[in-house]
Amino acid sequence: MERTSSHPSGKWPWISGSAWIVRHAIFPLWARRDHPSYRHYIEELERTQFATRSTLAGLQLERLRKLLRHARQNCPFYRRRLDQVGFDVEKLRSVDQLSALPVVTKRDIQEYGREMEALNFPEMLRLRNQTGGSTGSPLQFYVDKERYGSRLASTVRHNRWAGLRPGDWHAVLWGSRLDQGAVQGWRDRLRNTFLYRSIPLNTACIQERDWTEFIGRLRAKRPRVLLAYAQAAVLFGHYLLRNRIADIQFDSIITTAEVLLPGQREFLEQTLGGRVFNRYGCREMSVIASECEFHRGMHVGAESFVVEIVPHQTVPKPAGKVVITDLLNYSMPLIRYEIGDVAAWAEDQKCACGRHLPMLTEVQGRTTDFLVLSDGRHISGPALTLVVADMPQVRQVQFVQKAFDRIVLRVVPGRGYGPHTVDELRRRLGAYLGSPTVLEIEETRSIVGEISGKYRFAINEVTANAPASASGQAEAGLARR
């Protein structure tokens, strides 16, 4: 349904009309040119989300067999692993048999990534990507160009569950410099106006004037959906409360990248007016699972992934470590990839929406601490880890804030680490932290994980130890201005 006249945009009918044009003309033409496989996959996904469990299992098994055959023939890393355990792809009868293979870790990708690449895959048909990782462990990997078409289709389907369709203006609170470039030139502005239609605020480094400008843009467009890093959305909610701004409301709030802490869903819904649709994903896989309109759990995109919840002695049952196989990426397959998160299957796998896609409960261990500097700026942990994502000399990092003007960077050295690496780290991070913040760099052999098994990429000891509520902690830095 298009927006009705009860919404402020009803004063300008061309707004809803332009959304229809983008949705039914501009977006399809763009997708056909840049992602030719999109149409095939969106039609499939709209159909298979209501398929029976046995049909979905059959589709997974077919795609898994094809992927394993390809990996054995063309990827030295997987050929070696399959041979080591005597895994016969032709005897594969169930996706459960995958458990016979060792998991692939982030360290495996760092050390053996070249051997994971398919020797027969043309360079021109793949794209390099990278992530700082929510664990602070940088990775570089390849994704098929065709896989981007199926990823786009999956994202569009997940967005539709939350009421966001191509052509709809939507607000975005994001912290990744890899995802969100500055919209500066007239071509960028045209592309955003007539295709992407996002109202972005980069939450990697927020100042008071940034919120003010963002509010002005929201009032001009009145988007009905907010897509945000979970903790950035919470920070935004507190900003609205503190400044008594009541006219910024949404129908849907899509939260991702971080765990929603207890009470934060209710806080966001009360403050921003819409329902929260929690989402789980990562750069290596794109969107993995998200909530539908009934909010009983996050439906996994089973057509594209095999998701396993693997029990571990460090993880309280029924939760386990998340292990994922991407069924559709052939240039650099990720088979039984231990993503570094902890989750559990929903106890009741029946959903009133009629979809038979398996459901996860809340994913644990992806909470981001914002570093709060003495001038009131909030610095996002994921954004800082991405700053060093392309440095192979750095295996893993963790930021620990000791005071408003003192941050310790813990570094697990990689190959080639030395004094020049330290200088480069200071140069890159100095642009974010600024003066008078003191950055101390400590080398360590390892970074100890949390009880959940997840590493924390940023630890704010200042706000964590402050005798304040969750809302007070989020606002502590701005209060010092």
N, C-alpha and C positions, 0 to 999 in steps of 0.2 A: 504494500500500500504506500502511496505517496503521502507526504505530509499534508495534514488537513489545515484548514484556515484557522483552527484554534491555536496553532503554533505561530510565533511571531513572523515566520517566513511567509505566512498567509497574506501579509501586507504586500509582498512582492511575489506574485505567482510565477514569475520567470525563474525563481530559484528552484522550485520543485520541477518545473519544466526542463531546466537545464540538467537536473539530475537524471531525468528520463532519457535525455539525449545522450549523456555520457554513458549511462548504463546500457542502452540498447544500440548505440551507434559507435561512439568514440572508443569506449573500452573494448568492445569486440574486435574492432579494426586494429587497434594497437596490439591486442593479444595475438591476433592472427599473424601479424608481422613479426613481433618479438618473441612470442611463445607459441609456435604453431601447434604444439601438442595440447595446449590448454583446453580447447573445445572438446577433444576426445575425453580428457580426464574429468572435466567438470560434468559432462553428461554421465560418465561412469559413476562418479562419486554421488551424484544426486540419486542415482538408482540403487547403488549398493548399500547406502546407509540404512536402507530398510530391508536389505536381504536377510535371509535366515542365517543363523550362526553356522550351520553346515555349509552354506554357500560361501560365506566369508572364509571359513577354514579351508575350503577347497581352493579358493582364489589365492590365499596366502601360500598354501603348499605348492601350487603350480609356480608361483613367482619365486619362491624360495629355491625350488629345484633348479630353475633357470639361472638364478643368481649364483648358486654354489657351483654349478657346472662351469659358468663363466669364470668365477674366481679361481677355480682349480686349474683351468687351462691357461689363464692369462695373468695371474697375480702370484709371483713367487712366494710371497709371505703366506698366502692362504694355501697354496699347494703344499708347502712345508707343514703347515699346521694340520691340514686334513690327513696327510700321510702319517704324521706322528701319532695320531690317535686311531688310524685305520678307518677313517670315516668314508663310507661308500655312498656317494650321492645317489646312485641308482637304487639304493635300498631305502631311501628316505620315504617314509609313509606318514609321518606326522611332524609338525613343527616342533613338537616336544623333544624330538631327537636332537635338536640343536644343542641341548644341554651337554652333549658329549664333547663339544668343542670348547677349548679354553676361551675365556673372555678376551676382548681387545681393550687394552687400557690406553689412557692418554699418553703414557710413556711409550707404549708400542708405536703409536702414531708418530711421536716425536723422533723415535730412533729408527723405525722401519717404514716410514711413510712412503719412501720411494719404491719399496718392494710391494707395497699394497696397491700401487697404481697399476692399472691394466695395460699390459704391453701392447695390446692390439687396439687401444682406444686412441683415435686421432686427437692431437693437441687442439685442433680448431673446434672440436665438439665438446670441450670441457672448459670450465672456468675455475680459477683458484679462489679460494675463500680462506678466511682465518677467523679465529676467535681468541679473545683474552680468556674466555672461560669463566664461569662463576666461581671456579676453584682457583682462579688466578694462574692457571697453567696454560700458556699460549700454545695454539695449534694452528697448523696450516694444512689444508686439504683441498681436494678437487670435487666439483659437482658437475654432472652432465648438464649441458645446456637444455636437453630435453627434460631432465629432472626438474629444472626450474619451472617448466610448464605444469607439471603435476603438483609441484609445491604451491604454485599460484592457485591452482584449482582447489587444493586442500584448504588454503587460507581463505579463499572466497567462501567455501562451504562453512567453515568454522565461523567466519564473520556473519554469515546469514543467520546462524543460530542466535546471534546477539542482536540482530536487527540492522547490521551494517552491510550495505550493498555497494557495489561499484557505482560511483556517481554521487554518493552521499558525502557531504562535508563531515569531517570528524576531527576531533581534537586529539593530539598525540603528545604525551609526555614520555620522552625517550632519552636514553643516556648513551647510546652507542654511536660513536663517530663513523663507524663502518656502515651503519644503516641510514644515517640521516645527515646529508650534506646541507650546506647553507643554500637557501633559495635566494639567489642574488640577481642573476641576469634576467633579461626579459623572456628568454626562452624557458628558463626554469620556472618563472612565474606563470607563463602560459601553460606549461605542462602540468603544473600543480592545479591551476584553475580548471582546466578542461580534461584532466585525467585523474591524478592522484587525489586531489581535493582534501588535503590534510592541513590542519592548523597546528604546526609543530612548536614545541618548546624543548630545546635540548637541556635535559636535567643534569648533564654532566657537571655543570657549574652554574648555580642559580644565584642571582642577586635580586634585590627588591624591585628594581626597575624592570627586570625580565618578567616578573609576575604581572606588573601593571600593564605592560605592552601585550602580554598574552590575554589578559582579561579583555582588553580593548578589541582584540581580534575575535575573541569568542562572541562578544556582544554584536559585532558586525555580521557574523555568519550564523550564529545560533546553531551550532552542530548538536545533534541529538545523541552522539556516541563519543565516549572518551576511551582511547586506547592508551594504556600507561604501564610503565614499570609500577609494580604494586606499591612500593614505598614512596615513589614519587607522587602517586595518586593520593596517598595518605598525607604527605607533606602539603599538597595542593589543598586538600580539604581543611587542614588546620589554618592555612593562609586565608581561606575564605571566611572561616569562623572568626579568626583574629581581627579581620578587617570588616566584619559584619556585611559581607557581600552575599546577598540572598538570591540574586537573579541569574546565577550561573547554575543551570540544572541540565541533567542528561537523562535519556531514557535507559541507556545501557552504559556500563563501565566495564571494559575488558581489561582485566589485570593479568600481567604476565611477568616473566623474568625473575620474579622473587616470590617467596612465600608470603601469603597473607597471615599476619599474626592474629591470635585470638582477639575478637572484637573489632577487627579492622573492616571486615565485610559490612557489619552493621553500621559502623561509623561512616563508611563511604556512602552507603545507601541512604542514611539519614541526612548526610551533608550535601550530597550531589543529586539526590532525588531518584536515581535509577537503580536497576538491579545490577548486581555484580556478576559478571561471567568470567570465572577464573580460567586461565589457560596455561598450558604447559608446553614448552618448546625449547629449542636451543639452536644455535647457528648451524651446527653439524647436521641437524635433521629438519629444521624449520618447525612448523607447528606439529606437535605430537598428539595432543589431546586438549579438549576444552569442554566446558559445560554447555548443555543445551538449555532450553527454556524452563526445564523442570529442576535444574540445579541439584541433581542427586549424585553427581560425580562427573568426572571428565571423560567424555567418550574418546577413545583412541582411534586414530585413523588406521584401522586394521588393514585396509587395502594397500597401504604403503609401508607398514611397519609390522614387525613381530616384536612385541614388548614382553619382556620377562621380568618378574619380580623374584629375585634370587635370595633365599634366606641366608643370613650371615650371623655369626655368633655375636657380633657387635651391635646388631640391630634388633630391637624388641619386635617380636612377632605381633601381628601378622605382616608387618612391614618387611621389606627387603631391599636389596640394591637393585636399581633399575638398569637393565641390560636391553639394548635395542639393536635390531637389525633393520637397516634400510633396504627394502626390497627392490627399489627402483633406481639406485645410483650405481652405475657400472664402471665409471672411470676410476673410482677409488672406493671400492665397496667397504662399508663398515658393517661387519658381521659379528654379532654378540659384543657390541660396544658398551663397555661399562661407563655410563655417562657421568657418574659421580653423585647421583641423587639417590634418595631413599623415598619409597612410596609403598602403597598397598592397594590391592584390588578392592573395589567396593564390595561389601558383603552381599548386597542384593544387586544382581546384574540386570534386573528387569527395570526398564525405564518407561514411564507413561508416554514418552514421545514416540514410541514404536520403533526406535532404532535398536538394532542388536549389536552395535559396536561395543566392545568391552569397555568397562568404566574403571578408572582409577579414582581413589580418594585423594585428598590433598597431598601434594608432593612436599616432602620435608627437606629442610636443609638449604634453601636458596634465599635466605634473608639477607638483604643488603643493608649494611650500615652506611649511612651518609657520614662523611667526615665533615665536621663543622669548624670552619676557620674563624679566627679572631675578628675578621671583618664582616662576619655574618654569612659568608658564602657556604653553600652546601655542595660538597663534591661527591659524586656518585662513585662507589667502588667499582662497578662494572666498567665505567668509562675509563677509570685509571688503569685497570688491567689491560684494556684494549690499547692503551697508549704504548705498551711494551709488547704487544702481541706478535709483532714481526721481528723480534730480536731472538734469534736462535741461541744466543749466549745466555739467555735467561730461561731456566726450566720452570720456575714457579715463583710467584710473589704473594706477599700478604702485607697489607697496610695496617698498622696499629697506631691509633691516635692516643698519645699520652697526655697531651694538653692541647689547648686551642691553637697554640703556635708551635707544636712539636709533634712530628709524625715519624714513626719508625717504619722503614721499608725492609721487610725480611725477604731475602733473595736466596733461592736454591740455584747455584750456578749451573749453566749448561756448558756445552763445548765452546771453547774460545773465550770464556769469561775472563776479564782482567780489568786493570785500571781504566782502560778506554771505555769499557762497558759501564763502569760506575759513572764516568763523566757524561756518557750519553743518557743514562737514567736521570741524572740531575738536570741535564739540559731539557729533556722532554717533560719531566714532571714539574720543573720550575715554572713552566708556562701555565700550569694549572694551579699550583699551590701559591706561587707568588711570595712576596715579602710581607710580614716578617717570619713566615713559617719556616721552621728549621726541619730539614729532611735528613734523617740519620739512616744510613744503609748498612744493614747487618747481613753477613753471609751465614747461611745455615745449611746443614746437610739435608734436613727435611723439615716439613711443616706439619705439626701434629693436627690430625683431624678432630672434629667434634665427636660426641658420643654417637651421633647419627651416622658417622662415617664420612661426613662431608667436611671439606675444608672451608673455612670462612676467609674470603678474599679481603675483607675489611673489618676491623674490630675498633669500635669507637669506645675506648675506656672512659672518656670524659663524660659522655651522656649516659653510658651504661651504669656508671657509679653515682650519677646524680640522683638525689632524693626527689624525683619528680615522676609524674605519670607518663605514660607513653606519649601523650600529646605534648606534654611539657618538654620531654626529651627532644622531640622533633623540632621544637621551636627554640631550643636553648641558644643556638648560635645567633639567631636574629635578635633575640632579647638583649644580647650584649652590644648591639650596635649603638 
